Amino acid sequence: MDSFIEEFMNMYGPEVSRQLASNLGVKQDVVSQMIPLITPLILGGLKRQMKEYGGEARVNHILSKYGNPSSLDNLGEEVSSRAQYQQPDPRLGGLLGESGVQAALAMGQKFNVNPKTVMMIISILAPIILGALVRKRDREKVGPQGIANLIDRDGNESILDDVIGMLLGGLGGPGSQGAAGLIGDLIKTFTTPRCGKCGSSLDPNFRFCPYCGLKI
């Protein structure tokens, strides 16, 4: 299976970032940079749950209880309804724990966004990501074991610390540079301006696409 993070960003990233920006009053390009940071946090949390609390059955339980794939068909309504919550939970119960709070504070500092708004983004984004995992599990018929394998491959328990370290400018450890590189590549890929007609990456100073001629 392809990287779930890249798959999620390609399929849902633009619309999710647009809806979050619209509902929470944050610039879309800022939200677009947060999503590739939050997604591996959640995968890392699932991996820790899988390792410490019951294997693939535990992950399947979390997905079945909290992931609703039908929400992916109307992201505007999903984000809008969840944006009404008064008390966001960056801990996501026990999925992220205090790491969710630390990540929200670090992202708030990094992107100059109110940490409470970042906590809301984490709270809204989590069930959407879980819903995408459920849809992948069911549509591709990979089953709980296939999703467990995906999480085992794409999830990284240390990512919880790595993301916070990267945001605060102090990554360390043998796997940290790889994590930082992956996250950095994802952020660059999905925040680069692209032509609405041919999809080519664009120089923001251009007034037309040099590949297909579309006026920008």
Secondary structure as UniProt FT lines:
FT   HELIX           4..24
FT   HELIX           28..53
FT   HELIX           55..66
FT   HELIX           69..74
FT   HELIX           75..82
FT   TURN            83..84
FT   TURN            90..95
FT   HELIX           98..111
FT   HELIX           115..139
FT   TURN            140..141
FT   HELIX           143..154
FT   TURN            157..158
FT   HELIX           159..167
FT   TURN            168..169
FT   TURN            174..175
FT   HELIX           176..191
FT   TURN            196..198
FT   TURN            204..205
FT   TURN            210..212
//
